[in-house]
Amino acid sequence: MRKSLLLSTAAFALFSVQNAFAINLTFQFGVNSSGTSMYACNAGIRHADSPAICVDTNTGSTCSPTSTNASSCVCTSDGTAGSWERDYLRTKSADWTDRNETIGATTDTDTQAKNSSASFNALYADDATAFTKQITEMTLNLGSEVYGTEYFVDICYRGTQVAQSNNGNSYSLAGKVTVTNLRASEAGAPNYQLLSDLHGKAEIKCFMDQAANPTDTIPGLTSPNYTKNSGGSYTSMTTSASQLSMLTDSTMSSGSGAKIPRFCVARYYLKENSAAERKWKLQQARTAVFTEISDKNSL
């Protein structure tokens, strides 16, 4: 029975080749469609002068260099380079392009912390410039003797170019920060988030318009018609939860009734709230900021 079946199959195949013809083609092609764009576009850092901290290397308690234990009393710098100049952020950036697969030549930049409690040294001086740039990589290198560094990262958003109807149009906003201790698997390794007493806050400003008057020119955003923030005060990020929700709005809308976000800048601030001496053991963390502006009607 098995030989008969094999012979029958072979005869059928031969018959098919002689009496039928088939041809087909699978053709693949790409489609490019311009929509919204969101990218990291600016960052800044500062560290105000810190008073000297003196610690007894034998006991770990505070001390005075004029006391009897002066030989083991070690002090941090006071208002000098040890307080702030050793903090800097290192970035790779390029010109922004709406072709996400194409990144032009990148520029490496080190931005040193500003000796201030009021303003930052930023990669770019203003929003108009930052909108035309994108940060592809960023690392914070903190070597100040005392905690207290503050830094921020900006996320730029370019809205849809389609002049949609405002009828029922509704956008929502979400912004979160996640901090991961990269040395968590090492026994006894320091936790940067806890040692620095890390705090965070966020804010966003947007230019929003009506569908009938779409704006395709980047505004200075010095007078945005939509703003939202997580509150004026910093929130602790040292709890067991590594993620902090900072920006929420289920229905974005300006006072004039404009509902379409065209250009936005979301800024996430992080602050080392501790005033203690920085631990001279390597601390490594990864910070991720999540920003979402969503058209709830899926237009």
N, C-alpha and C positions, 0 to 999 in steps of 0.2 A: 504494500500500500504506500509506503513511503517513497519508493522509486517512482511510482506512477504519478504521485503528486508533484514531484520535482520536474519530471518531464513535461507535465501539463503546464506548469508555470512557465518554463522556458519557452515553450511553443507560443504561449500567449504574449510574452514580451516581444518576441520576434515579430509576431503579427502586428502588434501595436506600432512598432517603429516603421514598418513598411506602409501602413495605411492611415497615419494621422500626423498632423503637424501642429505644434503649439509654440507660442512665443509670448514672453511677458517681460515687463521692465518695472523695476522699483526705482523711482527717481526721488532723491532727497534734496530739499532746498531749505534755506534759512529765511526767517522773517525777523526784521528789526522793527520794533515799535517803541516809541519814546513815551515813557511814563514818568513817574516820580523818581527822585534820586535822594539818597541819604548817605552821609559820609562824615567821618571825623575831620574837622577843618581847622581847629585851633586848640592851643593848650597854653597854660601859664603856671608860674610857680613863684612863691614868696616865702620868706622866713624872717620874722622880726628879730631884733636883738634879744638875746636871752641872758638873764643874770647868771653869774658863775655858780656852779653847783660843786660843792666839795664833799667827797666821800672817802671814808676810811677804808682802804683796801683790805684791812685785816678783819674789820667787823661789818662793813657794808653800811654803816650808819653815817649820817652827816657829821662833818667835822669842820674845824677852823684851822687854816695853815699856821696860825700863831699859837695854837694850843700845844700841849705836851706831846700829843701824838702827831706832830707835824711831819715826821718822816714818812708816815704811811697815809698822809692826807693828800689826795690828788684832786685838783680842781679843773673844771672845764673852762673854756675861754669865756671872756665877758665882753660882749659887744665887738668881737673881732671876727676874723675869718672863720674861726671854728664854729661860730654861731650860724652862719648862713651861706658862705661862699662855697662850701663843699656840697651843697644841694643843687642839682641841675636835672633837667629833663633832656633826653636825647631823642630826636625825631628823624624820621625819613618822610619827606613830603614831595608831592609832585603837583603839577597843574591839574585841576579838575577836568574831567572829560565825561560826557554822557555815554561814552563807549566803555562800559565797565571792564571789558576784557583787555583794554589797551591802557596801560599806564606809561606815561612819558618818563623822561629822565628824572630821577629822584635826587633830592638835596639832603645831605646830612647836616643837622644843626644841633648844637648844644646850647641850651638856654639856661643861664645861671639864675638862681633864686634872687629875687629882689629883696633888699634889706628894708622891709616895710610890713606894716600890719594893715595897710589900707589899699595898696595896689600891687599888681602882679607884673613880673616880666613875662610877656607873652610872645609866642612864636610870631603872630601877626598882630599888627596894631589896631585893626578895625575889622568890622564884619564884612565890609565891602571887599576887602582883600581876602579875608578868610574864605568867603564863598567861592573864590576862584581857585582854591587850593584844596588838597586832600592829604591827610596824614595817613601814611601806609603802615608805619611802625612807630611805637613810642615806648620808652623805658624811663622810669624815674630812678635816679641814682642819688641816694640820700646818705651823706656822710657827715652831716653836722653833729656836733658833740651832744646836742640837746634836741629832743623831739620838739615839735612845734611847727613843722613845715605844712604849708597849705598849697594845694594845687587844684587845677581844674582842667577839664576837657570839654570842648564844644562839639556838638553834632549839628551839622547844617542839613537843612531839608529844602529841596526844590519841589514845589507841588506840580500837580498835573497841568499840562498845557492845553487840555481840552476845556472849552468854555461850557461847563455843565449848567443845567438848570438848577436854581436854588430851591425849587419846590421839593420839599422833603429831604433835601441834601443834608447829611449829617456826618461829621467827622468826630472820632474819639482819639484820646491821647493817653499814652501810658509810658512811664519812664521808671526804670529800676537800675539799681547798682548791686553787683555781686562781687564779693571779695573772697578769694580762695587762698588758703595757706598752702603754699607749695612744699612746705616741709612737714606737713601734718603726719606723714608716715614715719618720720624719724623720731625715735624715742628721745624725749628731753629737748627737742629742737624748739627754738623760740617762735612765738606766734606774733607776727608783725601787727596784725589787727588788734590784738589785746595789749601788747606792750606800748603801742603808740596811742592807745585809747582813741581809735579812729572814729571820726564823726563825718557825716555827710549831709548835703542838702542840694537842691536842684531848682532851676528856674528855666522858663522858656518864654521867648517873645516871638511873635509872628506878625507878618503883614497878611491880612485876609481881605479878600474882595468879593464882589458880586460876580455872578457869571456873565452879566452883560458888559462888564468892564474888566476883562482879564489883564493882569499886569505881568509882563515878561521881563521887566527890567529890575535888577536887584536893587532894592531900596537900602538906604543906610541903616534902617531899623533903629534909628535913634528915637523915633516916636512910634513904636509898634501899636497896632490897634487891638492886639490880643496878648495878654500876659497871664502866666500861671506860675506858681512856685510851691515849694514844699513847706513853706513857712520861713519866717525870718531867722529862726534859730537852727543850729546844727542838731542832727539826731544821731545818737550813739549807734555805732555799728559793731559793738563788741558783744552783743548777745550771741546765743548759739546759732541763730539764723544768720546765714551769710548774705542773704539777699534783702535789700531794703527797697520798698516801693516808695517813689518820691513824687512822681507826677501822675495825676489821674484827672480825666475830664471826659465824661461820657458824651457830651455835646459841645464841641468847640464852636464858639460864635462870638463875634465882636459886638461892641455896643451898638454899632450901626446896623446890625443884622447880617453883616457879611459872614458867610459860612465856609468859604473855600480858602484853606491855607495855601498861600503861594510860596512864601519864603519864611522859614523859621530857624531859630538858633536855640538849641537846648544846651544849657550849661550845667555840668555836674561838678560840684565842689567837694573836695575831700580835705579833712583837716586832722593833723595829729594833735589831739587835745592834751596830750601829756606834756608836762614841763620837766620830766625827769631826764637824766642823762641817757643818751642812746646806747643801747646794749651793743657791745662790741663782739657780737656773734651774728653771723649772717642771717638776716631775715629776708624771706622771699615770699611775695604774694602776687597774685594775678587779679587785677580789677577789670571787670567787664561792665560796661554801661549798655543798657537795652532801651531803645527808644522806638515807639511805634505811633504813627499817625495813620489812622485807618478810616477809609470811607465806608461807613456802616451800610450804605445802600449798594455797595459794590458796583458803582457806575464805571 
